[in-house]
Amino acid sequence: MRGIDYRSSDCGITLVIAKSFTNKRTANQGLHRVGRYGDWCQRIIVEGISLIDHQEETDYYTKLLAFCNENIGEKV
């Protein structure tokens, strides 16, 4: 996703989700890119697409935990 100033006095913006997000954090950030400050918006997800790819999410947290364990003195 690429972001710019989506605010417009004439019309809102539509976010079409055609690929699952990697984890809940990126999904939350992506969904909040439109409709900020009460602006009109639509969020559409393509049929058959899961909002979050749960395998990618598991891999993300596994790598994050491994990073923390390697770089922090205590085991997490």
A tleap script that builds the chain and sets N, CA, C and O, in Angstrom:
source leaprc.protein.ff14SB
mol = sequence {
  NMET ARG GLY ILE ASP TYR ARG SER SER ASP
  CYS GLY ILE THR LEU VAL ILE ALA LYS SER
  PHE THR ASN LYS ARG THR ALA ASN GLN GLY
  LEU HIE ARG VAL GLY ARG TYR GLY ASP TRP
  CYS GLN ARG ILE ILE VAL GLU GLY ILE SER
  LEU ILE ASP HIE GLN GLU GLU THR ASP TYR
  TYR THR LYS LEU LEU ALA PHE CYS ASN GLU
  ASN ILE GLY GLU LYS CVAL
}
set mol.1.N position { 0.836 -1.187 0.000 }
set mol.1.CA position { 0.000 0.000 0.000 }
set mol.1.C position { 0.873 1.240 0.000 }
set mol.1.O position { 1.938 1.282 0.615 }
set mol.2.N position { 0.404 2.212 -0.686 }
set mol.2.CA position { 1.079 3.495 -0.707 }
set mol.2.C position { 0.112 4.530 -0.167 }
set mol.2.O position { -1.081 4.473 -0.466 }
set mol.3.N position { 0.590 5.452 0.603 }
set mol.3.CA position { -0.272 6.450 1.200 }
set mol.3.C position { 0.035 7.848 0.712 }
set mol.3.O position { 1.193 8.213 0.512 }
set mol.4.N position { -1.006 8.617 0.525 }
set mol.4.CA position { -0.893 10.045 0.248 }
set mol.4.C position { -1.997 10.720 1.051 }
set mol.4.O position { -2.687 10.060 1.828 }
set mol.5.N position { -2.166 11.991 0.878 }
set mol.5.CA position { -3.247 12.691 1.564 }
set mol.5.C position { -4.552 12.347 0.855 }
set mol.5.O position { -4.829 12.848 -0.235 }
set mol.6.N position { -5.348 11.489 1.483 }
set mol.6.CA position { -6.581 11.009 0.861 }
set mol.6.C position { -7.764 11.948 1.087 }
set mol.6.O position { -8.855 11.684 0.580 }
set mol.7.N position { -7.580 13.017 1.821 }
set mol.7.CA position { -8.704 13.886 2.141 }
set mol.7.C position { -9.145 14.685 0.919 }
set mol.7.O position { -8.321 15.193 0.157 }
set mol.8.N position { -10.440 14.781 0.752 }
set mol.8.CA position { -10.995 15.529 -0.369 }
set mol.8.C position { -12.324 16.118 0.060 }
set mol.8.O position { -13.110 15.456 0.737 }
set mol.9.N position { -12.576 17.341 -0.322 }
set mol.9.CA position { -13.847 17.969 0.037 }
set mol.9.C position { -14.966 17.524 -0.898 }
set mol.9.O position { -16.142 17.687 -0.572 }
set mol.10.N position { -14.615 16.960 -2.064 }
set mol.10.CA position { -15.618 16.597 -3.060 }
set mol.10.C position { -16.100 15.155 -2.955 }
set mol.10.O position { -17.287 14.883 -3.138 }
set mol.11.N position { -15.197 14.240 -2.663 }
set mol.11.CA position { -15.577 12.831 -2.617 }
set mol.11.C position { -14.658 12.085 -1.658 }
set mol.11.O position { -13.586 12.575 -1.302 }
set mol.12.N position { -15.078 10.926 -1.254 }
set mol.12.CA position { -14.277 10.116 -0.348 }
set mol.12.C position { -13.357 9.192 -1.120 }
set mol.12.O position { -13.046 9.434 -2.287 }
set mol.13.N position { -12.927 8.135 -0.459 }
set mol.13.CA position { -12.022 7.181 -1.089 }
set mol.13.C position { -12.507 5.769 -0.776 }
set mol.13.O position { -13.145 5.525 0.248 }
set mol.14.N position { -12.195 4.864 -1.667 }
set mol.14.CA position { -12.543 3.465 -1.491 }
set mol.14.C position { -11.265 2.641 -1.402 }
set mol.14.O position { -10.383 2.762 -2.253 }
set mol.15.N position { -11.165 1.816 -0.388 }
set mol.15.CA position { -10.046 0.902 -0.231 }
set mol.15.C position { -10.529 -0.480 -0.643 }
set mol.15.O position { -11.454 -1.021 -0.036 }
set mol.16.N position { -9.911 -1.054 -1.669 }
set mol.16.CA position { -10.253 -2.396 -2.122 }
set mol.16.C position { -9.147 -3.331 -1.648 }
set mol.16.O position { -7.982 -3.160 -2.009 }
set mol.17.N position { -9.514 -4.311 -0.844 }
set mol.17.CA position { -8.547 -5.258 -0.301 }
set mol.17.C position { -8.602 -6.509 -1.165 }
set mol.17.O position { -9.590 -7.243 -1.159 }
set mol.18.N position { -7.514 -6.743 -1.914 }
set mol.18.CA position { -7.458 -7.872 -2.834 }
set mol.18.C position { -6.416 -8.898 -2.404 }
set mol.18.O position { -6.220 -9.908 -3.079 }
set mol.19.N position { -5.750 -8.641 -1.287 }
set mol.19.CA position { -4.737 -9.553 -0.757 }
set mol.19.C position { -4.798 -9.475 0.755 }
set mol.19.O position { -4.995 -8.399 1.318 }
set mol.20.N position { -4.631 -10.610 1.414 }
set mol.20.CA position { -4.672 -10.645 2.869 }
set mol.20.C position { -3.514 -9.864 3.470 }
set mol.20.O position { -2.427 -9.799 2.896 }
set mol.21.N position { -3.758 -9.274 4.627 }
set mol.21.CA position { -2.701 -8.615 5.372 }
set mol.21.C position { -1.859 -9.680 6.090 }
set mol.21.O position { -2.325 -10.791 6.346 }
set mol.22.N position { -0.608 -9.313 6.410 }
set mol.22.CA position { 0.314 -10.251 7.050 }
set mol.22.C position { -0.055 -10.522 8.500 }
set mol.22.O position { 0.115 -11.640 8.986 }
set mol.23.N position { -0.559 -9.508 9.192 }
set mol.23.CA position { -0.925 -9.683 10.601 }
set mol.23.C position { -1.951 -8.625 10.992 }
set mol.23.O position { -2.311 -7.762 10.191 }
set mol.24.N position { -2.413 -8.707 12.238 }
set mol.24.CA position { -3.453 -7.788 12.707 }
set mol.24.C position { -2.977 -6.344 12.713 }
set mol.24.O position { -3.756 -5.430 12.444 }
set mol.25.N position { -1.705 -6.136 13.019 }
set mol.25.CA position { -1.171 -4.778 13.074 }
set mol.25.C position { -1.232 -4.108 11.695 }
set mol.25.O position { -1.683 -2.969 11.577 }
set mol.26.N position { -0.779 -4.815 10.659 }
set mol.26.CA position { -0.812 -4.222 9.318 }
set mol.26.C position { -2.249 -4.066 8.814 }
set mol.26.O position { -2.555 -3.119 8.089 }
set mol.27.N position { -3.124 -4.991 9.197 }
set mol.27.CA position { -4.538 -4.863 8.817 }
set mol.27.C position { -5.134 -3.607 9.442 }
set mol.27.O position { -5.837 -2.844 8.779 }
set mol.28.N position { -4.850 -3.403 10.713 }
set mol.28.CA position { -5.368 -2.234 11.411 }
set mol.28.C position { -4.854 -0.950 10.770 }
set mol.28.O position { -5.623 -0.012 10.560 }
set mol.29.N position { -3.563 -0.901 10.459 }
set mol.29.CA position { -3.001 0.280 9.812 }
set mol.29.C position { -3.604 0.500 8.427 }
set mol.29.O position { -3.939 1.625 8.058 }
set mol.30.N position { -3.736 -0.577 7.673 }
set mol.30.CA position { -4.291 -0.462 6.323 }
set mol.30.C position { -5.735 0.011 6.316 }
set mol.30.O position { -6.116 0.853 5.502 }
set mol.31.N position { -6.535 -0.530 7.222 }
set mol.31.CA position { -7.946 -0.157 7.275 }
set mol.31.C position { -8.135 1.287 7.726 }
set mol.31.O position { -9.112 1.936 7.351 }
set mol.32.N position { -7.206 1.783 8.524 }
set mol.32.CA position { -7.330 3.159 9.012 }
set mol.32.C position { -6.744 4.198 8.060 }
set mol.32.O position { -6.766 5.391 8.366 }
set mol.33.N position { -6.222 3.768 6.916 }
set mol.33.CA position { -5.688 4.738 5.945 }
set mol.33.C position { -6.803 5.510 5.266 }
set mol.33.O position { -6.575 6.598 4.738 }
set mol.34.N position { -7.990 4.964 5.278 }
set mol.34.CA position { -9.136 5.675 4.702 }
set mol.34.C position { -10.130 5.959 5.818 }
set mol.34.O position { -10.223 5.208 6.790 }
set mol.35.N position { -10.856 7.029 5.671 }
set mol.35.CA position { -11.885 7.367 6.645 }
set mol.35.C position { -11.368 8.048 7.898 }
set mol.35.O position { -12.067 8.107 8.910 }
set mol.36.N position { -10.153 8.562 7.836 }
set mol.36.CA position { -9.639 9.291 8.991 }
set mol.36.C position { -10.370 10.618 9.131 }
set mol.36.O position { -10.853 11.179 8.148 }
set mol.37.N position { -10.445 11.100 10.328 }
set mol.37.CA position { -11.047 12.396 10.630 }
set mol.37.C position { -12.515 12.464 10.210 }
set mol.37.O position { -13.038 13.544 9.937 }
set mol.38.N position { -13.170 11.319 10.161 }
set mol.38.CA position { -14.592 11.289 9.824 }
set mol.38.C position { -14.896 11.463 8.353 }
set mol.38.O position { -16.054 11.661 7.985 }
set mol.39.N position { -13.875 11.395 7.494 }
set mol.39.CA position { -14.104 11.524 6.054 }
set mol.39.C position { -14.892 10.327 5.533 }
set mol.39.O position { -14.795 9.226 6.074 }
set mol.40.N position { -15.671 10.550 4.483 }
set mol.40.CA position { -16.441 9.480 3.870 }
set mol.40.C position { -15.493 8.482 3.222 }
set mol.40.O position { -14.507 8.866 2.592 }
set mol.41.N position { -15.797 7.205 3.382 }
set mol.41.CA position { -14.967 6.177 2.764 }
set mol.41.C position { -15.741 4.872 2.642 }
set mol.41.O position { -16.812 4.703 3.225 }
set mol.42.N position { -15.174 3.964 1.874 }
set mol.42.CA position { -15.666 2.589 1.780 }
set mol.42.C position { -14.464 1.667 1.891 }
set mol.42.O position { -13.372 1.988 1.423 }
set mol.43.N position { -14.681 0.517 2.517 }
set mol.43.CA position { -13.655 -0.527 2.569 }
set mol.43.C position { -14.295 -1.789 2.007 }
set mol.43.O position { -15.282 -2.291 2.545 }
set mol.44.N position { -13.727 -2.288 0.929 }
set mol.44.CA position { -14.292 -3.455 0.243 }
set mol.44.C position { -13.243 -4.554 0.232 }
set mol.44.O position { -12.085 -4.305 -0.102 }
set mol.45.N position { -13.642 -5.771 0.598 }
set mol.45.CA position { -12.733 -6.904 0.527 }
set mol.45.C position { -13.231 -7.849 -0.563 }
set mol.45.O position { -14.414 -8.186 -0.612 }
set mol.46.N position { -12.320 -8.272 -1.434 }
set mol.46.CA position { -12.659 -9.160 -2.541 }
set mol.46.C position { -13.133 -10.501 -1.974 }
set mol.46.O position { -12.548 -11.031 -1.029 }
set mol.47.N position { -14.191 -11.031 -2.562 }
set mol.47.CA position { -14.750 -12.301 -2.100 }
set mol.47.C position { -13.683 -13.400 -2.133 }
set mol.47.O position { -12.937 -13.529 -3.103 }
set mol.48.N position { -13.626 -14.179 -1.064 }
set mol.48.CA position { -12.680 -15.285 -0.975 }
set mol.48.C position { -11.341 -14.898 -0.359 }
set mol.48.O position { -10.489 -15.760 -0.148 }
set mol.49.N position { -11.143 -13.610 -0.067 }
set mol.49.CA position { -9.904 -13.139 0.533 }
set mol.49.C position { -10.112 -13.026 2.037 }
set mol.49.O position { -11.072 -12.408 2.498 }
set mol.50.N position { -9.207 -13.627 2.792 }
set mol.50.CA position { -9.228 -13.498 4.240 }
set mol.50.C position { -8.558 -12.186 4.609 }
set mol.50.O position { -7.556 -11.817 3.997 }
set mol.51.N position { -9.088 -11.476 5.594 }
set mol.51.CA position { -8.501 -10.201 5.987 }
set mol.51.C position { -7.057 -10.388 6.448 }
set mol.51.O position { -6.195 -9.567 6.133 }
set mol.52.N position { -6.789 -11.458 7.187 }
set mol.52.CA position { -5.445 -11.737 7.687 }
set mol.52.C position { -5.036 -13.140 7.258 }
set mol.52.O position { -5.799 -14.094 7.413 }
set mol.53.N position { -3.828 -13.259 6.718 }
set mol.53.CA position { -3.265 -14.567 6.365 }
set mol.53.C position { -2.679 -15.149 7.652 }
set mol.53.O position { -1.623 -14.714 8.112 }
set mol.54.N position { -3.362 -16.122 8.224 }
set mol.54.CA position { -2.987 -16.626 9.547 }
set mol.54.C position { -1.644 -17.358 9.546 }
set mol.54.O position { -0.947 -17.352 10.561 }
set mol.55.N position { -1.269 -17.983 8.439 }
set mol.55.CA position { 0.044 -18.623 8.376 }
set mol.55.C position { 1.148 -17.569 8.377 }
set mol.55.O position { 2.152 -17.720 9.072 }
set mol.56.N position { 0.965 -16.510 7.602 }
set mol.56.CA position { 1.947 -15.421 7.583 }
set mol.56.C position { 2.020 -14.742 8.947 }
set mol.56.O position { 3.095 -14.338 9.389 }
set mol.57.N position { 0.867 -14.617 9.613 }
set mol.57.CA position { 0.846 -14.016 10.945 }
set mol.57.C position { 1.642 -14.872 11.936 }
set mol.57.O position { 2.406 -14.341 12.742 }
set mol.58.N position { 1.466 -16.175 11.878 }
set mol.58.CA position { 2.217 -17.080 12.751 }
set mol.58.C position { 3.715 -16.967 12.467 }
set mol.58.O position { 4.517 -16.900 13.399 }
set mol.59.N position { 4.092 -16.945 11.203 }
set mol.59.CA position { 5.502 -16.806 10.829 }
set mol.59.C position { 6.070 -15.476 11.334 }
set mol.59.O position { 7.198 -15.426 11.825 }
set mol.60.N position { 5.287 -14.404 11.211 }
set mol.60.CA position { 5.711 -13.077 11.663 }
set mol.60.C position { 6.022 -13.094 13.154 }
set mol.60.O position { 7.077 -12.617 13.574 }
set mol.61.N position { 5.112 -13.639 13.956 }
set mol.61.CA position { 5.312 -13.644 15.399 }
set mol.61.C position { 6.424 -14.603 15.819 }
set mol.61.O position { 7.115 -14.352 16.806 }
set mol.62.N position { 6.601 -15.686 15.088 }
set mol.62.CA position { 7.705 -16.609 15.368 }
set mol.62.C position { 9.042 -15.905 15.148 }
set mol.62.O position { 9.950 -16.017 15.971 }
set mol.63.N position { 9.160 -15.179 14.036 }
set mol.63.CA position { 10.393 -14.434 13.743 }
set mol.63.C position { 10.604 -13.297 14.747 }
set mol.63.O position { 11.734 -13.033 15.158 }
set mol.64.N position { 9.533 -12.634 15.136 }
set mol.64.CA position { 9.632 -11.558 16.113 }
set mol.64.C position { 10.118 -12.086 17.458 }
set mol.64.O position { 10.971 -11.472 18.099 }
set mol.65.N position { 9.580 -13.212 17.879 }
set mol.65.CA position { 9.999 -13.826 19.137 }
set mol.65.C position { 11.463 -14.260 19.067 }
set mol.65.O position { 12.210 -14.066 20.026 }
set mol.66.N position { 11.874 -14.836 17.959 }
set mol.66.CA position { 13.275 -15.247 17.785 }
set mol.66.C position { 14.189 -14.029 17.830 }
set mol.66.O position { 15.256 -14.086 18.442 }
set mol.67.N position { 13.794 -12.931 17.196 }
set mol.67.CA position { 14.588 -11.704 17.220 }
set mol.67.C position { 14.740 -11.202 18.648 }
set mol.67.O position { 15.839 -10.848 19.077 }
set mol.68.N position { 13.629 -11.172 19.383 }
set mol.68.CA position { 13.682 -10.703 20.774 }
set mol.68.C position { 14.593 -11.592 21.615 }
set mol.68.O position { 15.371 -11.089 22.426 }
set mol.69.N position { 14.505 -12.889 21.434 }
set mol.69.CA position { 15.324 -13.813 22.191 }
set mol.69.C position { 16.821 -13.640 21.891 }
set mol.69.O position { 17.656 -13.823 22.777 }
set mol.70.N position { 17.152 -13.295 20.668 }
set mol.70.CA position { 18.544 -13.110 20.265 }
set mol.70.C position { 19.099 -11.758 20.734 }
set mol.70.O position { 20.292 -11.634 21.011 }
set mol.71.N position { 18.235 -10.762 20.818 }
set mol.71.CA position { 18.715 -9.397 21.050 }
set mol.71.C position { 18.414 -8.835 22.431 }
set mol.71.O position { 18.842 -7.727 22.753 }
set mol.72.N position { 17.708 -9.558 23.222 }
set mol.72.CA position { 17.410 -9.132 24.594 }
set mol.72.C position { 18.072 -10.136 25.527 }
set mol.72.O position { 18.048 -11.341 25.276 }
set mol.73.N position { 18.650 -9.640 26.585 }
set mol.73.CA position { 19.384 -10.503 27.504 }
set mol.73.C position { 18.566 -11.652 28.079 }
set mol.73.O position { 19.107 -12.733 28.313 }
set mol.74.N position { 17.300 -11.442 28.306 }
set mol.74.CA position { 16.446 -12.486 28.882 }
set mol.74.C position { 15.650 -13.174 27.787 }
set mol.74.O position { 15.389 -12.596 26.732 }
set mol.75.N position { 15.276 -14.385 28.046 }
set mol.75.CA position { 14.413 -15.094 27.107 }
set mol.75.C position { 12.982 -14.620 27.289 }
set mol.75.O position { 12.508 -14.461 28.414 }
set mol.76.N position { 12.296 -14.395 26.174 }
set mol.76.CA position { 10.909 -13.939 26.211 }
set mol.76.C position { 10.003 -15.141 26.160 }
set mol.76.O position { 8.781 -14.994 26.181 }
savepdb mol mol.pdb
quit
